[in-house]
Amino acid sequence: MSRSVLLIRHGLIVEDGAPQFLGRTDLPMTEEGEAQVREIATVLADYPPLDAIFCSDLRRSKRTAELLTTGRRTPIFVSQRLREIDMGEWEGLPRRDVEVFRPDEYAARGRDLAHYRVPGGESFSDLAARVLPLWQTIVSGADTRVAIAGHAGVNRVILAHVLGMPLENIFRIAQRPGCVSLVEWTRDGPSVRFLDLPPGSRGF
């Protein structure tokens, strides 16, 4: 069996001042973020071509897929199911403002990270419910080597699933901008070979 999936988080995006809750806001990558993805593409150029790249319809994800396929004919498949988590009424708000001005909501999410649904948005369980069926479709075919140009939440949901981790612990999985994680299959099933490698690392 020779099946593997690279989970590649998009590069750096701009946050305006203090850390914010950003999910489905359609922000582009910065020049530094695009440079991070180009570093990954340079490493991938030394390996056999990927069979396909999957991405969401958000600009930072689609642009990541485009940069990774520069000079190659790798097909790109776009799916809304790979969008980042929807933060609803919290979308774009500074984290500190939510903690101060919506303390009950903030505390409720802290008590039940997996299932708490932000008003007008999604919980991580909701995110898993739309991402994991597509994940199963992606990995159910014949031996293949593909990539997902994903988002932090999407990649964490997939990695937690592969590792058998509860969603309550999802933030124990690091996902820096432009990082690379690898899931490979053996006779015993899928395993995480590495995660959160910085751009430019080798060994894919």
C-alpha positions as CSV (number, residue, x, y, z in Angstrom):
1,M,0.0,0.0,0.0
2,S,1.3,3.4,-0.9
3,R,-1.2,6.1,0.1
4,S,-0.4,9.4,1.7
5,V,-1.9,12.8,2.3
6,L,0.0,16.0,2.9
7,L,-1.9,18.5,5.1
8,I,-0.6,21.9,4.2
9,R,-1.9,24.9,6.0
10,H,-2.1,28.1,4.0
11,G,0.6,30.8,4.7
12,L,0.4,33.8,6.9
13,I,-2.6,36.2,6.7
14,V,-2.9,39.6,8.2
15,E,-4.5,40.1,11.6
16,D,-5.4,43.7,12.4
17,G,-3.8,44.2,15.8
18,A,-4.8,41.8,18.6
19,P,-5.5,38.1,17.8
20,Q,-8.9,37.7,16.3
21,F,-11.4,34.9,15.8
22,L,-11.0,34.3,12.0
23,G,-12.7,31.5,10.2
24,R,-14.7,31.9,7.0
25,T,-13.6,35.6,6.5
26,D,-12.1,35.4,3.0
27,L,-8.7,36.9,3.7
28,P,-5.8,36.6,1.3
29,M,-2.3,35.6,2.3
30,T,0.4,38.2,2.8
31,E,3.5,38.3,0.7
32,E,5.3,36.5,3.5
33,G,2.5,33.9,3.5
34,E,2.9,33.3,-0.2
35,A,6.6,33.0,0.2
36,Q,6.0,30.3,2.8
37,V,4.0,28.3,0.4
38,R,6.6,28.8,-2.4
39,E,9.1,27.2,-0.1
40,I,6.9,24.1,0.3
41,A,6.5,24.0,-3.5
42,T,10.3,24.1,-4.0
43,V,10.6,21.0,-1.8
44,L,7.7,19.2,-3.5
45,A,9.4,19.8,-6.9
46,D,12.1,17.2,-5.8
47,Y,9.5,14.5,-5.4
48,P,7.1,12.7,-7.8
49,P,4.0,14.9,-8.7
50,L,1.0,14.7,-6.5
51,D,-2.1,13.0,-7.9
52,A,-4.3,15.9,-6.8
53,I,-4.7,18.8,-4.4
54,F,-7.9,19.6,-2.6
55,C,-8.7,23.0,-1.2
56,S,-11.5,25.2,0.1
57,D,-13.1,28.0,-1.9
58,L,-11.5,30.7,0.3
59,R,-8.8,32.7,-1.3
60,R,-6.0,31.8,1.0
61,S,-6.6,28.1,0.5
62,K,-7.1,28.3,-3.3
63,R,-4.0,30.4,-3.7
64,T,-2.0,27.9,-1.7
65,A,-3.2,25.1,-4.0
66,E,-2.3,27.2,-7.1
67,L,1.2,28.0,-5.8
68,L,1.8,24.3,-5.0
69,T,1.0,23.3,-8.5
70,T,3.0,26.0,-10.4
71,G,4.6,24.4,-13.4
72,R,2.8,21.1,-12.9
73,R,-0.5,19.7,-14.2
74,T,-1.7,18.5,-10.8
75,P,-5.5,18.8,-10.7
76,I,-7.1,21.0,-8.1
77,F,-10.4,20.2,-6.5
78,V,-12.3,22.9,-4.7
79,S,-14.8,22.1,-2.0
80,Q,-16.8,24.4,0.4
81,R,-16.7,21.5,2.9
82,L,-13.0,22.3,3.4
83,R,-13.7,25.9,4.6
84,E,-12.4,27.0,7.9
85,I,-14.8,26.8,10.9
86,D,-17.5,29.5,10.9
87,M,-17.1,31.7,13.9
88,G,-20.6,33.3,13.5
89,E,-21.1,36.4,15.6
90,W,-17.5,36.2,16.8
91,E,-16.0,36.3,13.3
92,G,-13.4,39.1,13.2
93,L,-13.7,40.1,16.8
94,P,-10.6,40.4,19.0
95,R,-10.3,37.4,21.3
96,R,-10.0,39.7,24.3
97,D,-13.2,41.5,23.4
98,V,-15.2,38.3,23.3
99,E,-13.7,37.3,26.7
100,V,-14.6,40.7,28.2
101,F,-17.9,41.5,26.6
102,R,-19.3,38.0,26.1
103,P,-18.0,36.3,29.2
104,D,-20.8,33.7,29.4
105,E,-20.4,32.6,25.8
106,Y,-16.6,32.6,26.1
107,A,-16.7,30.5,29.3
108,A,-19.3,28.1,27.7
109,R,-17.0,27.4,24.8
110,G,-14.1,26.8,27.1
111,R,-16.1,24.2,29.0
112,D,-17.2,22.3,25.9
113,L,-14.8,23.1,23.1
114,A,-16.0,20.2,20.9
115,H,-19.7,20.9,21.0
116,Y,-20.2,24.6,21.8
117,R,-21.7,26.4,18.8
118,V,-20.8,30.0,18.6
119,P,-24.0,32.0,17.9
120,G,-24.6,31.9,14.2
121,G,-21.6,29.7,13.6
122,E,-20.3,26.2,14.1
123,S,-18.8,24.0,16.8
124,F,-15.8,21.8,16.1
125,S,-18.2,18.9,16.0
126,D,-20.0,20.6,13.2
127,L,-16.8,21.2,11.5
128,A,-15.8,17.5,11.8
129,A,-19.3,16.5,10.5
130,R,-18.7,18.3,7.2
131,V,-15.0,17.7,6.8
132,L,-14.5,14.0,7.7
133,P,-17.0,12.5,5.1
134,L,-15.0,14.3,2.4
135,W,-11.8,13.1,4.0
136,Q,-13.0,9.5,3.8
137,T,-13.8,10.0,0.2
138,I,-10.4,11.4,-0.5
139,V,-8.6,8.5,1.1
140,S,-10.9,5.7,0.0
141,G,-9.6,5.2,-3.5
142,A,-6.6,3.3,-4.9
143,D,-3.0,4.0,-3.8
144,T,-2.5,7.7,-4.2
145,R,-0.5,10.7,-3.0
146,V,-2.5,13.8,-2.6
147,A,-2.5,17.1,-0.6
148,I,-5.0,19.2,1.1
149,A,-4.3,22.9,1.1
150,G,-6.2,23.4,4.3
151,H,-6.9,25.6,7.3
152,A,-5.8,25.2,10.9
153,G,-9.2,24.0,12.2
154,V,-9.8,21.7,9.2
155,N,-6.3,20.1,9.5
156,R,-6.7,19.7,13.3
157,V,-10.0,17.9,12.9
158,I,-8.4,15.5,10.4
159,L,-5.3,14.9,12.5
160,A,-7.4,14.4,15.7
161,H,-9.5,11.8,13.8
162,V,-6.4,9.9,12.6
163,L,-4.8,10.0,16.0
164,G,-8.0,9.0,17.8
165,M,-7.9,12.2,19.9
166,P,-11.1,13.8,21.3
167,L,-12.0,17.1,19.8
168,E,-11.7,18.6,23.3
169,N,-7.9,18.4,22.9
170,I,-7.8,19.8,19.4
171,F,-5.6,22.8,20.3
172,R,-2.9,20.4,21.5
173,I,-2.2,19.9,17.7
174,A,0.1,22.7,16.5
175,Q,-0.7,24.2,13.1
176,R,1.5,27.2,12.3
177,P,1.0,29.2,9.0
178,G,2.6,27.3,6.1
179,C,3.2,24.1,8.1
180,V,3.1,20.6,6.6
181,S,1.8,17.4,8.2
182,L,1.8,14.0,6.7
183,V,-0.6,11.0,7.0
184,E,0.6,7.7,5.6
185,W,-1.1,4.3,5.4
186,T,0.5,1.0,6.3
187,R,-1.0,-2.4,6.8
188,D,-2.2,-1.2,10.2
189,G,-4.0,1.8,8.8
190,P,-3.3,5.5,8.8
191,S,-0.6,7.1,11.0
192,V,0.8,10.6,11.4
193,R,4.4,10.5,10.2
194,F,5.0,14.2,11.1
195,L,3.0,17.3,11.8
196,D,3.5,21.1,11.9
197,L,6.8,21.0,10.0
198,P,7.8,24.6,9.0
199,P,8.0,25.6,5.3
200,G,11.1,24.4,3.6
201,S,11.5,21.2,5.6
202,R,12.3,18.0,3.7
203,G,11.3,14.4,4.0
204,F,7.8,14.4,2.4
